[in-house]
Amino acid sequence: MQQSRYYQEIKTVLSSEDAPCLSLYLPTPSKGQGYYLGPRLLKRLLHEARERLAQTQLSVAKQRSLLAPIEALPAETSLWNTVSPGLAVFRSATLYRIYHLSYAPRPQVVIGAHFFIKPLLPLLSHNEHFYLLVLSRKHVRLLVCHPFGQQEIPLPESITSPPGSWRERWSRAHALQYHSGSPVTHHGRRGAVMYHGQGAGEPEEQADELRYIRQIDHAVHALLRSQQAPLVLAAVSPLQALYRRVNTYPFLLKEGLEGNFDEVSAALLRQRAWPLVVSSLRQAQQETLARFREREGTGQASADLDEIARAACSGRIQLLFIAEEATIWGRLDPVTQTIDVHAEARPGDEDLVDQLAAQTILHDGLVSVVAPEHMPTPGPLAAIFRF
């Protein structure tokens, strides 16, 4: 696992020291429902935030200033029309961030000396970005996707507009009633291509398509040659097979998205492709778990909470394992590098899982959220140390 630039973004959020820090999470319903239910839920969370801020020492004027930009969000139509299962909003006197999430978080408001990032940790566990190549009737798109969004990578103009024979091929495939978004698995990259249905086209036409597909592959390979991130292919079935025949990028996933995606937004494509990528990253997680077992007992790995707290605050954690749904109530003193753990939450307590993860990220360490049964040792936390 390597730290991505999205870790750096969260590190920037965590570096804010202008308390109080407001962290707000909410699910956003589907596009039709979201226009009404999303703003309504946000208003309820804002009401809760006002009540909590009223109990602090912050002046009324500063409370209003803190909430002002968030209070404008319910009226922002574009925000609720974006295809995204959830939102995270961070606000302090000097920082304001909104993130579209690839999952629906539990609605909650947290106000404290630091931003609350625990709901983001499962996303950061799969911090590696991936690429999505979309071959559709009207155009070709290459997207770089990550847990918080996606961007389109410019391709040479010579390949962004498919030739006429390509559009005819798509029309024949569309006549076979392929359904947009269905996963399809292709075994092997250079097998024979078979077309079924209303004609397979003339040999010259197929040769033109093959040349065009090779141009796309050459462009993609040139852009990604230094990468090792997964590539997901989205196209109708015949074009899936044709591209895989000439593909030279070694990290193209066997499973892709089958269908026509001319009218599908980049955000929705990322959302549909994400489960395919997550499954491919599980192997990397297994390798890191094996590393812990190799180092356990050597002083380079531990599941002891006190030792993990000292290592997190001193920048010694290379990788922190966190059991899903783990919560540890207590207090962390970063100066003395000590923790007080309580069986139940007491006034002034914080979730130590969130605090220790934050310290790890601030010191350029990584986090990995793992199912409890897959943790390297029983317990909520475990860590591999740098030294």
C-alpha positions in Angstrom: 0.0 0.0 0.0 1.2 3.5 -0.9 -0.2 6.8 0.4 -2.3 8.6 -2.2 -2.9 12.3 -2.6 -6.3 11.8 -1.0 -4.5 11.0 2.2 -2.9 14.3 1.8 -6.3 16.0 1.4 -7.5 14.4 4.7 -4.2 15.3 6.3 -4.9 19.0 5.4 -8.3 18.7 7.0 -6.8 17.2 10.2 -4.1 19.9 10.3 -6.8 22.5 11.1 -6.3 23.7 14.7 -9.1 26.3 14.7 -11.5 24.7 17.2 -14.4 24.2 17.2 -14.3 21.8 14.2 -17.6 20.8 12.8 -17.9 17.4 11.0 -21.2 16.5 9.4 -22.1 13.3 7.6 -25.3 12.4 5.8 -26.6 10.0 3.2 -28.0 11.5 0.0 -31.0 9.5 -1.5 -31.3 8.8 -5.2 -31.5 11.7 -7.6 -35.3 11.9 -7.6 -35.7 11.6 -3.8 -32.5 13.5 -3.0 -33.8 16.8 -4.2 -36.3 16.7 -1.3 -35.0 14.4 1.3 -31.3 15.4 1.2 -31.9 19.1 2.0 -34.5 18.2 4.7 -32.0 15.9 6.4 -29.2 18.5 6.3 -31.5 21.1 7.9 -32.2 18.7 10.8 -28.4 18.2 11.2 -27.9 21.9 11.1 -30.5 22.4 13.9 -28.5 19.8 16.0 -25.3 21.7 15.2 -26.8 25.0 16.4 -27.9 23.5 19.7 -24.5 22.0 20.4 -22.6 25.2 19.4 -24.9 27.1 21.8 -23.4 25.1 24.6 -19.9 26.2 23.8 -18.0 29.4 24.7 -18.2 30.5 21.1 -19.9 33.9 20.6 -23.2 34.0 18.8 -21.7 36.0 15.9 -18.9 33.4 15.4 -21.5 30.5 15.6 -23.5 32.1 12.8 -20.3 32.7 10.7 -19.3 29.1 11.2 -22.6 27.7 10.0 -23.4 30.3 7.3 -21.9 28.4 4.3 -23.5 25.1 5.3 -26.9 26.8 5.7 -26.8 27.8 2.1 -26.4 24.1 0.9 -30.0 23.0 1.0 -30.8 25.5 -1.7 -28.0 24.4 -4.0 -29.8 22.2 -6.6 -26.6 21.0 -8.2 -25.4 19.5 -5.0 -28.4 17.3 -4.7 -28.6 16.3 -8.3 -25.0 14.9 -8.1 -25.0 11.1 -8.2 -23.4 10.3 -4.8 -24.7 8.1 -2.0 -23.3 10.4 0.7 -21.8 13.7 1.8 -19.1 14.7 4.3 -18.9 18.4 5.3 -16.0 19.8 7.4 -16.1 23.4 8.7 -13.9 25.5 11.0 -13.1 29.2 11.1 -10.5 28.7 8.4 -11.5 25.5 6.6 -14.6 24.5 4.6 -14.7 21.2 2.6 -17.4 19.1 1.0 -16.8 15.6 -0.2 -19.1 13.3 -2.2 -18.8 9.8 -0.8 -19.1 6.5 -2.5 -21.2 5.0 0.3 -24.1 6.2 2.5 -22.8 7.2 5.9 -24.9 7.3 9.1 -26.3 10.9 9.7 -24.3 12.5 12.4 -22.8 15.8 13.7 -19.6 15.9 15.7 -18.1 19.1 17.2 -14.7 19.0 18.8 -11.1 20.2 18.9 -10.4 18.2 15.8 -12.4 17.0 12.8 -14.0 13.6 13.0 -12.8 11.4 10.2 -13.7 7.9 11.3 -16.5 7.4 8.7 -13.9 8.1 6.0 -11.5 5.4 7.1 -13.0 2.5 5.1 -12.6 4.7 2.0 -9.0 5.5 2.8 -8.4 1.8 3.3 -9.0 1.5 -0.4 -7.0 4.6 -1.2 -5.5 3.4 -4.4 -7.1 5.1 -7.4 -8.3 3.3 -10.4 -8.9 4.0 -14.1 -12.1 3.6 -16.1 -12.1 3.4 -19.9 -15.5 4.0 -21.4 -16.0 2.9 -25.1 -19.4 4.2 -26.2 -21.1 5.0 -29.5 -20.4 8.8 -29.4 -17.1 9.1 -27.7 -14.2 7.5 -25.8 -13.5 8.6 -22.2 -10.7 7.8 -19.8 -11.4 8.6 -16.1 -9.2 8.5 -13.0 -11.4 7.6 -10.0 -10.9 7.7 -6.3 -13.1 7.5 -3.2 -14.1 11.1 -3.3 -14.7 11.7 -7.0 -13.3 11.4 -10.5 -11.7 13.4 -13.3 -11.6 12.9 -17.0 -8.1 12.5 -18.5 -7.7 14.2 -21.9 -7.2 11.8 -24.8 -5.8 12.6 -28.3 -8.5 14.1 -30.5 -7.8 11.4 -33.1 -9.5 8.8 -30.9 -12.1 10.7 -28.9 -14.6 10.7 -31.8 -15.2 7.1 -33.1 -15.4 6.5 -36.9 -18.7 5.6 -38.7 -18.0 1.9 -38.7 -17.7 2.0 -34.9 -21.1 3.5 -34.5 -22.6 0.9 -36.8 -21.0 -1.9 -34.7 -22.4 -0.3 -31.6 -25.9 -0.1 -33.2 -25.8 -3.9 -33.9 -24.7 -4.6 -30.4 -27.4 -2.4 -29.0 -30.0 -4.3 -31.0 -29.1 -7.4 -28.9 -30.6 -5.6 -25.9 -27.6 -5.3 -23.7 -28.4 -3.7 -20.3 -26.2 -0.8 -19.2 -24.2 -1.4 -16.1 -24.1 -5.2 -15.9 -20.8 -6.7 -14.9 -19.2 -9.0 -17.4 -16.2 -11.3 -17.0 -13.7 -12.0 -19.7 -11.1 -14.6 -19.3 -7.8 -14.0 -21.1 -6.8 -10.9 -23.1 -5.9 -12.3 -26.5 -8.5 -14.9 -27.3 -10.6 -15.0 -30.5 -13.4 -12.5 -30.8 -16.9 -13.8 -31.7 -19.8 -11.7 -32.6 -23.4 -12.9 -32.3 -26.6 -11.4 -33.5 -27.4 -9.2 -36.5 -24.3 -9.6 -38.6 -20.6 -9.3 -37.8 -19.6 -6.7 -40.4 -17.4 -6.9 -43.4 -13.7 -7.9 -43.0 -12.5 -4.4 -44.1 -14.9 -2.8 -41.5 -13.5 -5.1 -38.8 -10.0 -4.2 -39.8 -10.8 -0.5 -39.5 -12.3 -1.1 -36.0 -9.3 -3.1 -34.9 -6.9 -0.3 -36.0 -9.0 2.2 -34.1 -9.0 0.0 -31.0 -5.3 -0.3 -31.2 -5.0 3.5 -31.4 -7.0 3.7 -28.1 -4.8 1.0 -26.5 -1.6 2.8 -27.5 -2.9 6.1 -26.1 -4.1 4.5 -22.8 -0.8 2.6 -22.5 1.2 5.8 -23.0 -0.8 7.6 -20.3 -0.7 4.7 -17.8 2.6 3.0 -18.5 4.1 4.1 -15.1 0.9 3.1 -13.2 -0.1 -0.2 -11.5 -3.7 0.9 -10.7 -6.6 -1.3 -11.9 -8.3 -0.4 -15.2 -12.0 -1.1 -15.6 -13.5 -1.4 -19.1 -17.0 -0.2 -19.8 -18.4 -1.1 -23.2 -21.0 -3.3 -25.0 -19.9 -6.9 -25.1 -18.4 -7.1 -28.7 -16.3 -4.0 -28.0 -15.2 -5.5 -24.7 -13.9 -8.6 -26.4 -12.3 -6.6 -29.2 -10.4 -4.2 -26.8 -9.2 -7.1 -24.6 -7.8 -8.7 -27.8 -5.3 -5.9 -28.3 -4.9 -4.6 -24.7 -1.4 -4.1 -23.5 -2.0 -2.6 -20.1 -1.3 -5.5 -17.6 -3.7 -4.3 -14.9 -7.0 -4.4 -16.9 -9.5 -6.2 -14.7 -11.2 -9.3 -16.1 -14.6 -8.1 -15.0 -15.9 -4.9 -16.6 -19.2 -3.0 -17.0 -21.2 -4.1 -20.0 -23.6 -1.7 -21.8 -23.8 1.7 -23.6 -22.7 4.6 -21.4 -23.2 7.6 -23.7 -25.8 9.1 -21.3 -24.3 7.9 -18.0 -22.5 10.4 -15.9 -18.9 10.0 -14.8 -20.0 9.9 -11.1 -22.4 7.1 -11.7 -19.8 5.1 -13.7 -17.4 5.4 -10.8 -20.0 4.3 -8.4 -20.8 1.2 -10.5 -17.2 0.3 -11.1 -16.1 0.8 -7.5 -17.2 -2.7 -6.2 -15.2 -4.4 -8.9 -12.1 -2.5 -7.9 -12.5 -3.1 -4.2 -12.6 -6.9 -4.7 -9.4 -6.7 -6.6 -7.7 -4.8 -3.7 -8.5 -7.5 -1.2 -5.4 -9.4 -2.2 -3.2 -6.4 -1.3 -4.9 -6.3 2.2 -4.1 -10.0 2.7 -0.5 -9.3 2.0 -0.3 -6.5 4.6 -1.9 -8.8 7.2 0.8 -11.4 6.5 3.4 -8.7 7.1 2.0 -8.1 10.6 2.3 -11.7 11.5 5.9 -11.9 10.3 6.8 -8.9 12.5 4.8 -9.8 15.5 7.0 -10.5 18.5 10.0 -8.6 17.0 9.1 -5.1 18.4 8.0 -4.0 14.9 4.3 -4.8 15.3 1.8 -4.8 18.2 -1.8 -4.9 19.2 -1.3 -3.3 22.6 -3.3 0.0 22.9 -0.8 1.8 25.0 2.0 0.9 22.7 0.0 1.9 19.6 -0.9 5.3 21.2 2.8 6.0 21.8 3.7 5.0 18.3 0.9 7.0 16.7 1.8 10.2 18.5 5.5 9.8 17.8 5.1 9.0 14.1 6.2 5.4 14.3 3.1 3.7 12.8 3.5 2.6 9.2 0.1 0.9 9.0 -2.7 0.9 11.5 -5.3 -2.0 11.3 -8.8 -1.1 12.6 -11.6 -3.6 13.1 -14.8 -2.6 11.4 -17.3 -0.9 13.8 -14.7 -0.6 16.5 -15.2 2.1 19.1 -12.9 2.8 22.1 -14.0 5.6 24.4 -11.5 7.6 26.4 -9.0 10.4 26.1 -5.7 10.8 24.2 -2.9 13.2 25.3 -0.6 13.6 22.3 2.0 15.5 24.4 2.5 12.7 26.9 1.5 10.1 24.3 -0.8 8.3 26.8 -4.5 7.2 26.7 -7.2 6.7 29.3 -9.6 4.0 28.2 -13.2 3.8 29.6 -15.7 1.0 29.2 -18.4 3.5 28.5 -18.4 7.1 27.2 -17.9 9.7 29.9 -18.3 13.5 29.5 -15.4 14.9 27.5 -14.5 11.5 26.0 -13.6 11.0 22.4 -13.5 7.9 20.1 -9.9 6.8 20.4 -10.2 4.9 17.1 -10.7 8.2 15.4 -8.0 10.0 17.4 -5.3 7.3 16.8 -6.2 7.1 13.1 -5.9 10.9 12.9 -2.5 10.8 14.5 -1.3 8.0 12.2 -2.4 10.0 9.1 -0.9 13.3 10.4 2.5 11.4 10.6 2.1 10.0 7.1 1.0 6.5 8.2 -1.6 4.4 6.5 -4.9 2.9 7.9 -6.7 -0.2 6.9 -10.2 -1.1 8.1 -10.6 -4.8 8.3 -13.5 -7.2 9.2 -13.1 -8.3 12.8 -12.6 -11.9 11.8 -9.7 -10.9 9.5 -7.8 -8.8 12.0 -4.2 -10.0 12.5 -5.0 -10.5 16.2 -8.1 -10.4 18.3 -8.9 -6.8 19.4 -9.9 -3.5 17.9 -6.5 -2.2 16.7 -3.1 -3.5 15.5 -0.2 -1.7 14.0 3.0 -2.3 12.0 5.8 0.1 13.1 8.4 1.9 11.0 11.1 1.3 13.5 
